[in-house]
Amino acid sequence: MSNIRYLSTEWIEAVSRRIANSPEIQSLAANHQVGVTQVVSGTPFGDVTYNFQVGAGRATFSSGPASPEDVRFSESWKTALAINNDSLSPDEAILLGHVTFSGDHTKLVAAGDVFALLDSVFEEVRALTTFA
């Protein structure tokens, strides 16, 4: 599989499969509980909402909002592209107000080891992704 369009249904499914098949991420899900929603507005597919849910020994990635939702990030398509092509760091995007954040940031900090493992999943899928 290659040439998956960024934020398409196929992209969400590719990330989801890799998370489901990651023993490391699934193992950490026994020790953490957090629901993260990401909303990207103005994509070629319209506004796209997806979530990463961790808890009860299971980690999932899917379309739609997290339930329960502990944290929400919102950004424009332009910002999402800039973050993914490394011309803007996520921290910088938040500091500049290009990404808005709401919710309980302590849940993100507490699950830092889970999010660290997500980087490799996104790198794998990025290699298959087109950003047009």
N, CA and C atoms as a LAMMPS dump frame, in Angstrom:
ITEM: TIMESTEP
0
ITEM: NUMBER OF ATOMS
396
ITEM: BOX BOUNDS ff ff ff
-5.0000000000000000e+02 5.0000000000000000e+02
-5.0000000000000000e+02 5.0000000000000000e+02
-5.0000000000000000e+02 5.0000000000000000e+02
ITEM: ATOMS id mol type element x y z
1 1 1 N 0.846 -1.171 0
2 1 2 C 0 0 0
3 1 3 C 0.894 1.236 0
4 2 1 N 0.66 2.157 -0.929
5 2 2 C 1.393 3.408 -0.942
6 2 3 C 0.494 4.498 -1.496
7 3 1 N 0.976 5.72 -1.383
8 3 2 C 0.209 6.863 -1.849
9 3 3 C -1.139 7.005 -1.157
10 4 1 N -1.124 6.859 0.135
11 4 2 C -2.314 7.104 0.943
12 4 3 C -2.406 8.604 1.147
13 5 1 N -3.55 9.184 0.876
14 5 2 C -3.703 10.626 1.064
15 5 3 C -3.841 10.939 2.542
16 6 1 N -3.075 11.903 2.973
17 6 2 C -3.068 12.344 4.367
18 6 3 C -4.477 12.719 4.816
19 7 1 N -4.879 12.166 5.947
20 7 2 C -6.163 12.368 6.618
21 7 3 C -7.358 11.744 5.901
22 8 1 N -7.09 10.943 4.87
23 8 2 C -8.178 10.205 4.218
24 8 3 C -8.609 9.047 5.11
25 9 1 N -9.706 8.428 4.773
26 9 2 C -10.163 7.251 5.503
27 9 3 C -9.087 6.166 5.487
28 10 1 N -8.409 6.012 4.345
29 10 2 C -7.35 5.002 4.22
30 10 3 C -6.176 5.321 5.151
31 11 1 N -5.856 6.599 5.307
32 11 2 C -4.781 7.003 6.2
33 11 3 C -5.14 6.667 7.645
34 12 1 N -6.349 6.993 8.043
35 12 2 C -6.808 6.686 9.409
36 12 3 C -6.769 5.175 9.636
37 13 1 N -7.205 4.402 8.652
38 13 2 C -7.179 2.941 8.779
39 13 3 C -5.75 2.403 8.863
40 14 1 N -4.831 2.989 8.108
41 14 2 C -3.429 2.538 8.144
42 14 3 C -2.817 2.79 9.523
43 15 1 N -3.081 3.956 10.097
44 15 2 C -2.585 4.252 11.447
45 15 3 C -3.241 3.304 12.444
46 16 1 N -4.528 3.109 12.305
47 16 2 C -5.278 2.238 13.218
48 16 3 C -4.714 0.822 13.24
49 17 1 N -4.45 0.272 12.067
50 17 2 C -3.906 -1.099 11.979
51 17 3 C -2.562 -1.204 12.682
52 18 1 N -1.706 -0.219 12.472
53 18 2 C -0.383 -0.268 13.082
54 18 3 C -0.449 -0.15 14.604
55 19 1 N -1.354 0.667 15.096
56 19 2 C -1.527 0.779 16.544
57 19 3 C -2.082 -0.525 17.11
58 20 1 N -3.071 -1.085 16.442
59 20 2 C -3.671 -2.345 16.901
60 20 3 C -2.655 -3.479 16.913
61 21 1 N -1.694 -3.424 15.977
62 21 2 C -0.696 -4.491 15.858
63 21 3 C 0.612 -4.2 16.571
64 22 1 N 0.632 -3.146 17.383
65 22 2 C 1.847 -2.81 18.128
66 22 3 C 1.761 -3.373 19.541
67 23 1 N 2.495 -4.448 19.829
68 23 2 C 2.447 -5.011 21.175
69 23 3 C 2.915 -4.008 22.236
70 24 1 N 3.856 -3.144 21.866
71 24 2 C 4.364 -2.161 22.833
72 24 3 C 3.281 -1.167 23.224
73 25 1 N 2.586 -0.629 22.235
74 25 2 C 1.518 0.335 22.53
75 25 3 C 0.382 -0.344 23.263
76 26 1 N 0.01 -1.522 22.813
77 26 2 C -1.09 -2.234 23.473
78 26 3 C -0.739 -2.578 24.918
79 27 1 N 0.508 -2.927 25.164
80 27 2 C 0.945 -3.24 26.52
81 27 3 C 0.84 -2.02 27.438
82 28 1 N 1.261 -0.869 26.943
83 28 2 C 1.19 0.357 27.745
84 28 3 C -0.247 0.785 28.02
85 29 1 N -1.164 0.364 27.176
86 29 2 C -2.568 0.741 27.351
87 29 3 C -3.158 0.178 28.64
88 30 1 N -2.502 -0.807 29.225
89 30 2 C -2.973 -1.359 30.495
90 30 3 C -2.702 -0.399 31.651
91 31 1 N -1.75 0.515 31.458
92 31 2 C -1.322 1.402 32.537
93 31 3 C -1.779 2.845 32.379
94 32 1 N -2.495 3.15 31.301
95 32 2 C -2.878 4.536 31.025
96 32 3 C -4.333 4.614 30.596
97 33 1 N -4.886 5.815 30.75
98 33 2 C -6.232 6.068 30.247
99 33 3 C -6.302 7.511 29.773
100 34 1 N -6.521 7.68 28.469
101 34 2 C -6.648 9.012 27.891
102 34 3 C -7.373 8.912 26.551
103 35 1 N -8.212 9.894 26.291
104 35 2 C -8.89 10.004 25.011
105 35 3 C -8.531 11.332 24.37
106 36 1 N -7.951 11.28 23.188
107 36 2 C -7.498 12.486 22.488
108 36 3 C -8.252 12.607 21.167
109 37 1 N -8.84 13.769 20.956
110 37 2 C -9.505 14.075 19.692
111 37 3 C -8.667 15.094 18.939
112 38 1 N -8.529 14.885 17.639
113 38 2 C -7.827 15.827 16.762
114 38 3 C -8.81 16.258 15.683
115 39 1 N -8.967 17.566 15.497
116 39 2 C -9.847 18.115 14.467
117 39 3 C -8.993 18.952 13.52
118 40 1 N -9.053 18.61 12.238
119 40 2 C -8.323 19.366 11.22
120 40 3 C -9.359 19.947 10.265
121 41 1 N -9.405 21.269 10.204
122 41 2 C -10.412 21.937 9.376
123 41 3 C -9.86 22.288 8.002
124 42 1 N -10.755 22.271 7.018
125 42 2 C -10.409 22.716 5.674
126 42 3 C -9.57 21.763 4.867
127 43 1 N -9.636 20.46 5.158
128 43 2 C -8.875 19.486 4.371
129 43 3 C -9.594 19.244 3.042
130 44 1 N -8.969 18.581 2.088
131 44 2 C -9.662 18.23 0.843
132 44 3 C -10.882 17.334 1.083
133 45 1 N -10.969 16.744 2.279
134 45 2 C -12.083 15.86 2.628
135 45 3 C -13.099 16.573 3.521
136 46 1 N -12.971 17.886 3.641
137 46 2 C -13.784 18.637 4.596
138 46 3 C -13.076 18.633 5.941
139 47 1 N -13.803 18.93 6.988
140 47 2 C -13.209 18.873 8.321
141 47 3 C -13.066 17.408 8.718
142 48 1 N -11.897 17.044 9.235
143 48 2 C -11.613 15.652 9.6
144 48 3 C -11.385 15.585 11.107
145 49 1 N -12.099 14.655 11.738
146 49 2 C -11.945 14.414 13.169
147 49 3 C -11.544 12.966 13.361
148 50 1 N -10.494 12.765 14.139
149 50 2 C -10.079 11.407 14.477
150 50 3 C -9.642 11.388 15.924
151 51 1 N -9.474 10.173 16.461
152 51 2 C -9.135 10.07 17.882
153 51 3 C -8.168 8.946 18.146
154 52 1 N -7.493 9.105 19.272
155 52 2 C -6.621 8.069 19.831
156 52 3 C -7.134 7.818 21.238
157 53 1 N -7.52 6.594 21.488
158 53 2 C -8.125 6.215 22.769
159 53 3 C -7.271 5.135 23.425
160 54 1 N -6.919 5.364 24.679
161 54 2 C -6.111 4.415 25.431
162 54 3 C -6.801 4.14 26.753
163 55 1 N -6.949 2.868 27.08
164 55 2 C -7.515 2.51 28.375
165 55 3 C -7.964 1.075 28.401
166 56 1 N -8.098 0.558 29.61
167 56 2 C -8.568 -0.813 29.818
168 56 3 C -7.758 -1.82 29.004
169 57 1 N -6.455 -1.557 28.877
170 57 2 C -5.589 -2.5 28.181
171 57 3 C -5.678 -2.466 26.675
172 58 1 N -6.263 -1.409 26.121
173 58 2 C -6.45 -1.349 24.673
174 58 3 C -6.166 0.061 24.158
175 59 1 N -5.486 0.153 23.031
176 59 2 C -5.246 1.42 22.352
177 59 3 C -5.875 1.349 20.97
178 60 1 N -6.653 2.381 20.611
179 60 2 C -7.322 2.411 19.311
180 60 3 C -7.155 3.782 18.669
181 61 1 N -7.284 3.8 17.361
182 61 2 C -7.211 5.016 16.562
183 61 3 C -8.335 4.912 15.547
184 62 1 N -9.211 5.922 15.488
185 62 2 C -10.347 5.83 14.579
186 62 3 C -10.893 7.205 14.23
187 63 1 N -11.832 7.231 13.296
188 63 2 C -12.523 8.456 12.919
189 63 3 C -13.459 8.884 14.032
190 64 1 N -13.72 10.191 14.086
191 64 2 C -14.66 10.727 15.056
192 64 3 C -13.976 11.141 16.341
193 65 1 N -14.753 11.715 17.25
194 65 2 C -14.191 12.175 18.525
195 65 3 C -13.941 11.022 19.491
196 66 1 N -13.019 11.236 20.401
197 66 2 C -12.748 10.264 21.47
198 66 3 C -13.94 10.237 22.419
199 67 1 N -14.173 9.069 22.994
200 67 2 C -15.246 8.934 23.98
201 67 3 C -14.794 7.958 25.058
202 68 1 N -14.45 8.448 26.227
203 68 2 C -14.519 9.841 26.654
204 68 3 C -13.353 10.65 26.088
205 69 1 N -13.595 11.94 25.962
206 69 2 C -12.581 12.854 25.443
207 69 3 C -11.955 13.617 26.595
208 70 1 N -10.652 13.45 26.757
209 70 2 C -9.909 14.175 27.783
210 70 3 C -9.217 15.408 27.225
211 71 1 N -8.838 15.326 25.958
212 71 2 C -8.053 16.377 25.323
213 71 3 C -8.539 16.546 23.891
214 72 1 N -8.555 17.797 23.432
215 72 2 C -8.903 18.084 22.037
216 72 3 C -7.891 19.065 21.462
217 73 1 N -7.377 18.716 20.286
218 73 2 C -6.523 19.598 19.508
219 73 3 C -7.28 19.974 18.242
220 74 1 N -7.212 21.241 17.852
221 74 2 C -7.835 21.703 16.607
222 74 3 C -6.839 22.543 15.836
223 75 1 N -6.835 22.348 14.534
224 75 2 C -5.901 23.073 13.68
225 75 3 C -6.427 23.11 12.262
226 76 1 N -5.822 23.953 11.444
227 76 2 C -6.186 24.039 10.028
228 76 3 C -5.395 23.008 9.225
229 77 1 N -5.857 22.772 8.022
230 77 2 C -5.161 21.899 7.076
231 77 3 C -3.731 22.408 6.847
232 78 1 N -3.586 23.711 6.661
233 78 2 C -2.265 24.317 6.421
234 78 3 C -1.318 24.017 7.586
235 79 1 N -1.806 24.136 8.799
236 79 2 C -0.977 23.854 9.972
237 79 3 C -0.624 22.374 10.045
238 80 1 N -1.597 21.509 9.792
239 80 2 C -1.337 20.065 9.823
240 80 3 C -0.254 19.684 8.819
241 81 1 N -0.315 20.264 7.626
242 81 2 C 0.716 19.984 6.616
243 81 3 C 2.079 20.484 7.07
244 82 1 N 2.113 21.671 7.648
245 82 2 C 3.391 22.232 8.103
246 82 3 C 4.017 21.37 9.198
247 83 1 N 3.203 20.868 10.095
248 83 2 C 3.711 19.994 11.159
249 83 3 C 4.231 18.69 10.557
250 84 1 N 3.502 18.137 9.596
251 84 2 C 3.896 16.857 9.025
252 84 3 C 5.075 16.935 8.075
253 85 1 N 5.365 18.105 7.535
254 85 2 C 6.564 18.205 6.693
255 85 3 C 7.728 18.824 7.465
256 86 1 N 7.546 18.899 8.797
257 86 2 C 8.59 19.359 9.717
258 86 3 C 9 20.82 9.524
259 87 1 N 8.15 21.618 8.891
260 87 2 C 8.468 23.048 8.806
261 87 3 C 7.915 23.807 10.015
262 88 1 N 7.133 23.116 10.853
263 88 2 C 6.593 23.689 12.079
264 88 3 C 6.493 22.572 13.113
265 89 1 N 7.073 22.789 14.279
266 89 2 C 6.984 21.751 15.314
267 89 3 C 5.615 21.839 15.998
268 90 1 N 5.127 20.738 16.543
269 90 2 C 3.849 20.791 17.272
270 90 3 C 3.876 21.802 18.42
271 91 1 N 4.982 21.848 19.149
272 91 2 C 5.083 22.805 20.261
273 91 3 C 4.998 24.238 19.758
274 92 1 N 5.719 24.525 18.692
275 92 2 C 5.704 25.863 18.111
276 92 3 C 4.302 26.223 17.608
277 93 1 N 3.628 25.262 16.991
278 93 2 C 2.27 25.499 16.476
279 93 3 C 1.315 25.865 17.612
280 94 1 N 1.456 25.199 18.747
281 94 2 C 0.611 25.51 19.903
282 94 3 C 0.964 26.893 20.448
283 95 1 N 2.25 27.155 20.618
284 95 2 C 2.682 28.45 21.153
285 95 3 C 2.252 29.618 20.275
286 96 1 N 2.244 29.42 18.97
287 96 2 C 1.849 30.473 18.035
288 96 3 C 0.332 30.572 17.86
289 97 1 N -0.398 29.65 18.482
290 97 2 C -1.857 29.675 18.387
291 97 3 C -2.417 29.026 17.14
292 98 1 N -1.58 28.312 16.384
293 98 2 C -2.05 27.625 15.183
294 98 3 C -2.77 26.321 15.512
295 99 1 N -2.479 25.788 16.676
296 99 2 C -3.179 24.609 17.192
297 99 3 C -3.799 25.026 18.51
298 100 1 N -5.096 24.806 18.631
299 100 2 C -5.746 25.089 19.905
300 100 3 C -5.887 23.798 20.683
301 101 1 N -5.811 23.944 21.976
302 101 2 C -5.817 22.805 22.887
303 101 3 C -6.871 23.058 23.955
304 102 1 N -7.644 22.034 24.257
305 102 2 C -8.545 22.106 25.407
306 102 3 C -8.527 20.756 26.101
307 103 1 N -8.761 20.787 27.399
308 103 2 C -8.812 19.542 28.149
309 103 3 C -7.755 19.462 29.226
310 104 1 N -7.528 18.249 29.662
311 104 2 C -6.662 17.964 30.795
312 104 3 C -5.258 17.584 30.323
313 105 1 N -4.359 18.568 30.308
314 105 2 C -2.997 18.299 29.82
315 105 3 C -2.253 17.284 30.686
316 106 1 N -2.666 17.116 31.945
317 106 2 C -1.982 16.149 32.803
318 106 3 C -2.174 14.723 32.296
319 107 1 N -3.282 14.466 31.601
320 107 2 C -3.493 13.129 31.013
321 107 3 C -2.472 12.851 29.916
322 108 1 N -2.12 13.886 29.148
323 108 2 C -1.103 13.72 28.099
324 108 3 C 0.264 13.449 28.705
325 109 1 N 0.585 14.213 29.738
326 109 2 C 1.881 14.047 30.404
327 109 3 C 1.986 12.647 31.01
328 110 1 N 0.919 12.215 31.664
329 110 2 C 0.931 10.899 32.32
330 110 3 C 1.107 9.756 31.318
331 111 1 N 0.631 9.957 30.096
332 111 2 C 0.728 8.913 29.064
333 111 3 C 1.858 9.207 28.076
334 112 1 N 2.851 9.948 28.511
335 112 2 C 3.949 10.338 27.624
336 112 3 C 4.65 9.183 26.951
337 113 1 N 4.797 8.071 27.662
338 113 2 C 5.471 6.92 27.049
339 113 3 C 4.658 6.329 25.907
340 114 1 N 3.337 6.399 26.002
341 114 2 C 2.478 5.916 24.911
342 114 3 C 2.662 6.813 23.69
343 115 1 N 2.621 8.124 23.918
344 115 2 C 2.743 9.065 22.806
345 115 3 C 4.125 9.004 22.166
346 116 1 N 5.134 8.699 22.931
347 116 2 C 6.482 8.543 22.37
348 116 3 C 6.513 7.391 21.367
349 117 1 N 5.805 6.316 21.661
350 117 2 C 5.751 5.179 20.737
351 117 3 C 4.946 5.484 19.473
352 118 1 N 4.013 6.416 19.578
353 118 2 C 3.215 6.773 18.403
354 118 3 C 4.068 7.362 17.287
355 119 1 N 5.167 8.001 17.648
356 119 2 C 6.025 8.603 16.626
357 119 3 C 6.436 7.588 15.568
358 120 1 N 6.795 6.389 15.998
359 120 2 C 7.224 5.383 15.022
360 120 3 C 6.066 4.948 14.128
361 121 1 N 4.875 4.886 14.68
362 121 2 C 3.692 4.539 13.872
363 121 3 C 3.469 5.602 12.802
364 122 1 N 3.496 6.87 13.209
365 122 2 C 3.271 7.937 12.245
366 122 3 C 4.395 8.013 11.21
367 123 1 N 5.624 7.713 11.609
368 123 2 C 6.729 7.7 10.649
369 123 3 C 6.527 6.613 9.597
370 124 1 N 6.088 5.44 10.04
371 124 2 C 5.807 4.344 9.103
372 124 3 C 4.753 4.741 8.091
373 125 1 N 3.663 5.307 8.578
374 125 2 C 2.561 5.678 7.694
375 125 3 C 2.958 6.869 6.834
376 126 1 N 3.746 7.788 7.37
377 126 2 C 4.192 8.955 6.586
378 126 3 C 4.947 8.519 5.341
379 127 1 N 5.695 7.437 5.44
380 127 2 C 6.449 6.942 4.287
381 127 3 C 5.525 6.501 3.144
382 128 1 N 4.284 6.223 3.457
383 128 2 C 3.303 5.77 2.466
384 128 3 C 2.328 6.87 2.056
385 129 1 N 2.507 8.051 2.63
386 129 2 C 1.492 9.109 2.515
387 129 3 C 1.868 10.188 1.511
388 130 1 N 0.861 10.639 0.787
389 130 2 C 0.995 11.847 -0.036
390 130 3 C 0.241 12.962 0.678
391 131 1 N 0.748 14.16 0.575
392 131 2 C 0.188 15.277 1.317
393 131 3 C -0.478 16.304 0.41
394 132 1 N -0.94 15.876 -0.729
395 132 2 C -1.598 16.801 -1.682
396 132 3 C -3.087 16.889 -1.422
